[in-house]
Structures are given as structure tokens and as C-alpha cells.
């Protein structure tokens, strides 16, 4: 018999009982207003602290932990996959139409099942370090072609290791947070001095990010075949980028102020356990990876991704790209194994961004740099056009896996550009 | 009358009453073994939690704060310069030979003044984000010459902005922690495939790092002329670098695994207030900086820096370089103002590394890459020589300002290389 929730889940909802993504919320105007972990189900958020206090987590790992009475998910992430699986099994049972414990307990339901429009979603994790990879070959090729021409668009190292840089953790914000247009230096041509001012080439980047679970001690790498046990789940991410600032600053030490003004993530972390049924083969790799990156199973996930822009002053939003997580060349597990192979330690709640997820076709490119070919052509958005983002533009990323009669989705990850400081 | 401590301070001690650097320690085998803030004086550590509990912090800002009953200094850093000045004034008075309150209280002295060899020093701050700059022109010139030749060794952007990259916060360790030789990919020549194994070009980097105080909200830059109020003090730093891993991975997104296996800092944070009397003019900048980087007073500090190597199997250590903080081209305040000009938020305890501090002369270069010119010549260390670091080598950085009859020093920042994993 198909698993069915006793809570109404509309057919287009991202939050079926097969999903149960984790987030952290505040119940605006509720009895308890401190941040607490919850899972999404239909149009509701289930308050995990209430469920735990009511004694309904009956498995040994969760019942003895205070991880759901914390203001973030880090303690839960630290517990590792056995605890994650236990919590998921408990929650799927409690929310199923066949199970009376929560369904028939009106006072607990009232307390623990909160309408989504009554809660405010917060950053679900305290992020110690944030790393951003560069794992889409299509994105690497397009950027290389734009900046260096079509002969050798991708550097030789790219095919041998998942290239990455350290990102800025402090400026990661939750979906819905306005993004102030950054100011910085740009350099229009070789013969002119740099200028200073609001970025003239503000862009989004369609990404996803893995959320690290237990992590590792300094000096103890994680084997690529055990890396999945260190990934709790994934979020949508918009790695906002000021292309003019980035272009001038990035040689030789990489992106800095062109990125660090803000990075938006979705409030819901979809677990790897929920994504498992949407696993698919990763693309064949052109060079045989070195043994430490050669995994027994090389897995991607079939997650449809879409970016819409709601231009300033318009009510309508327009889809500007449709991509898919499955296009990534380097898998999440390869990224994580590579990250630790030098001994670097990962901590619970660390974020590993995939880099821009571009697909092979022009309408699947993951940022305006590619979609407008660095501003050389315009993107049509209803009555207006864009080369880069303008003040008032809102960018909305969504991601969803289609099951048989249900969705396992990420909701949205959005942000609106507001004008630069004077 | 000259300020003099009632505690004995030997003439060569770094920790005179003019210094009073802050750290966090555990009293090994003491009554209280939890981490607590302390200041160094002579061969002693003064336990600030005991002084606070005894009511001897009589200024309004510190007496009403629990900042010295924390396991790190972050809460103290958040209070800002008025509180830092108040604490410094109180401590200089309490420790002076003219003041009886602590000097004549034998039981408090017994409890609060702990011999340095009885305590274990810990990371003094919880580091949210760590940024590493590239602020020495001599270092930039040498690296550029080594890798790209002597024509245009320094990229044009370098002269217009303090170049930096985000570093890895999780792998910052306290002085004395062993460093495991990292494994990773290297690429000896264009026609060969990459290899994987222990780094063959392990290096130190002589750096210092500023410790951020109150910081700023996302979207609210800090003016360069107010930046000093956001810098609590500085530490010595060794930004260990695997040159072979770095050389292969760093295009186009910058250093990653070549650095993230470990970064060592000294336990003692010397405050900007203690350094003030050693302030000196920063070098003239070749291009007039853009207005947001043009500061009214452009200040460096005259801090003598030295690196010694104690080679594996030898009892003696050998000085390999003598440099000085005053050689930096971009000042700490310019670094900080640049970091926030795009709106990026800094948080208390963030670390801003200076980058390798090389001086103009070959015996003042700040890393082996420069000292051995990328391994093309050997450095003599007593009975042995080095091109890069070998297992068992210990690297000891020290830094000190010479006052009139006293020192304001940083102590040492050391680490020993231990063999790679099998």
C-alpha cells in the first residue's frame, strides 16, 4: 500500500511524506518563539521539539538526544546516518494515515503541526566553513570560452580534480533575504584605471549545496566510498556574483569580494535518504580518476532545477533556465573525499556548494554570464530585457524530484536585489 | 616613573607590563580545568576569571560583563575598544609594583597568577571566517618572478586593491600542534599525468593575522578611517603551504587543499593598544589608492619577525629569515576596509592574515619558496640542507617589538611536520 500522509498534501506540493526535509523555524506569534527544528509536510511544519517532548520519538538514538531542542540542526547532523534513518522512519510512520499516535491526538496536532504561513524560516545550520566547487563541465566550458576563447576553455587540472575555493560563511543568508547590490572595484579595459562603485554586472548562480554530517578529525581523510555517510542532505543555493568585481580581483587567488556580499540557501534540507530513489548514474569521466576519487558507485540525482526572474516593477516572473543536478561531472562524494584527502577537517553543518549547475543546452545554463554570454546578448523577460540583474529584480530558484504521484522538492530559494549604498 | 610589574619580568621576556597579550588557557592539574582567558606577564599567566570574580575589574564595562568567564575571547572582542582600554588600564594598574590590591593578596595571587609551564594554551578565539591577504610587495614580486618570469611579476590589480582569498577556518590550530604532511595531487610537467601522494614541496609562510573585534552587519561597510576600532590585536601565523598541490589546483579559483591541511597561530594576541607605541609609517603606495582605501594615517608596526627551523634529528635550530611587519604594502586597516566595502560582514574573532611577510633582502624572505627560489638552491641548516620541509622539521616563528628596556612580544608560533598517512 502506498505511503500516504494524514495531513493534506496537494498534488503539486514539494513536501510529500516521501520527502520530509528538515529546517529551523520560529513560530511567529506562537507560544514558543525560539528557533526549533521542524520538517515540512504539505502546507505544514511539524515541530520536532514538541514531538520529542511528547515522547513520540521512540528509537534509541533520537529519544536519548536533545538534538531537536536546539536552535539549529548541527547536533542532529553530528549524530550521523543511523540517527537520521531512525528519525525519518519515526516521522514517516507518525505522519502516515495508518498511524493514530499523532493523527488522533488533537492537542498535540494543534501544538506541533503549524501552518507554514505562520512560521518564519531561519538558517537551518550554523555553518563553520563553506566551500564552493566548480563541478559542472558545461559551466566550466562556457566560462572558459567567454574569458579565454574556444581553443582550450577548460584548464587541464579540471578533469583530474574537483576544483573548489573557500567561500565566505558569514554572509550566507536564508531565502527571502534582500541582497544589497555590492560596491567594489571594476576594470573595464587594460588601459584605464579601475573604477569604484555599485557592481554593473550582478548575476545569480544556480547551485545546490551538500550539508555535511559528522565530518572528520584533522588529518583523517574520508574515503570516497564512505563519503555518502557524511552528507546529510542538500539545499538549493544562489551564489550571487558580481562579475565585474570578480573579473578584476580573482587573479591569482580566486574569487573574493565578487562573491562574499551574500549567498542564499533554501530553508529546507532534503535528506540524501529522501533523494535516494532519484539517484542516477553520474556522467562518465573523461580521464580515469586517481584511485582516491574512483568510487564504486558514481551517483548523481535527477533533480529538476529552474530559475525564474521577477523583474523590477512586474508582477509576473519568467523562467530563464531549466537545468538538472544530474548534469554535474564531479559527484558530491568525490567532492567530499577530495576536500578531506589532504587531512582537512569537515565539521557538522559545513556547506559544500556544487558550483553553477549548467546543462548542455543554452536554455539550461545556470547564470546570466552564460545565458547572455557576458552581456553580449539580451534575455527577454516579458516587457523588458536583461543582460545582468537590475535593482528590484527577484531571482527564484526551485528544485524538485518527480516521484510516482508525489514530489520530493526543495521549495524555493529566492532573493531580491536592492540598491547599493549611496 | 617607569611602569614596572611586581611580578618578575626577565629582560628578554616578551611579556612586559607594557604588553599584556590575551590568550585562553587550561590549568593542567589545577582546581579549575575549563578553558579561561588570561594575560601573559613575565613567566606567568594571570587568570582573568579569578580577577573578575574577586571584583578587581572596577570599570563599568568589564565589571558588568561575563566576558572573562568564557572559553574563548569572542565576547570580550565583541565589546569593542572602550572595554579593551578599560581592561588594559585595570590590568596594568593591578600588576604594577605601586599597586597593592593583587600584589599583597597572597591567596588571590596564588590562585590567579599561574606559572606558564603549568598551563596549556588553547585557541584563544572561535574563528568564524579566516581570510588571507597577499599584502607584501616583496613576496608578490618574488612569487611572480619565480612562476612567470621577471618582466611583469606582479599583476596590475595588486597595486589597486589588497588581494585576498578565503581560507579554511576549521584547520586553524594552536602553536605546538603537529602538522601532518598533506597528501594530494601534484603535476610535475605539462606532458605527464598528475600524481597522488605526500606533498613533495611542503613550506611554511611567515605571516601575522589581525583579530577582528566588533565587526559589522551584512551590507554595512566599515570606513577605512574607523577600521582600527575593529581590530583587537594580532597574532603570529604560519600558513603552511604544499607548493606542489597549490601549483596544480589554484587556477582559476585560488589556493584550496594546498593550504587547508593546517594553519598555526600563536596563543597570545598582542593588542593594537600595546602595539601603538611601535607604530611607523606604511610604505608609500605606488598608485594613489581609490578613495575608500585612502586613509588619513597609514600605519604599520615595527615588529621584528624571525623564523627558525629545527631540522629533524638535530637539537639546534637555525634562523632562516629575519623580516619585519613594517614591510607590508597594504595596511591592516586597508585590508579590513576593503574586505567590507562590498557589504561583507565580519564577526568577532574573524582572522585576517597578512599574507607572507617578506622583506626586501634575500635573508628576509618569508617562505622557503622564496628562500630556495622554488627549490633551485639549498638552504644550509648546520650539518644539513633544505629545499623544502622534511618530516621531523620544526618551524618556529617569533615576533617582538623592542621598547626602551622592555619587550612587547608575541612569543612563538611553532609546529613540527610529521609523516603523511600511509
Interface residues (C-beta under 8 A of the other chain):
Chain A: X128 X129 X131 X134 X155 X156 X157 X160 X161 X163 X164 X165 X166 X167 X168 X169 X170 X171 X173 X180 X182 X183 X184 X185 X187 X190 X193 X194 X196 X218 X219 X221 X242 X245 X248 X249 X250 X251 X252 X253 X254 X255 X256 X257 X258 X260 X261 X262 X287 X290 X291 X292 X338 X339 X341 X342 X343 X344 X345 X346 X347 X350 X421
Chain B: X128 X129 X134 X155 X156 X157 X160 X161 X163 X164 X165 X166 X167 X168 X169 X170 X171 X173 X180 X182 X183 X184 X185 X187 X190 X193 X194 X196 X218 X219 X221 X242 X245 X248 X249 X250 X251 X252 X253 X254 X255 X256 X257 X258 X260 X261 X262 X287 X290 X291 X292 X338 X339 X341 X342 X343 X344 X345 X346 X347 X350 X421
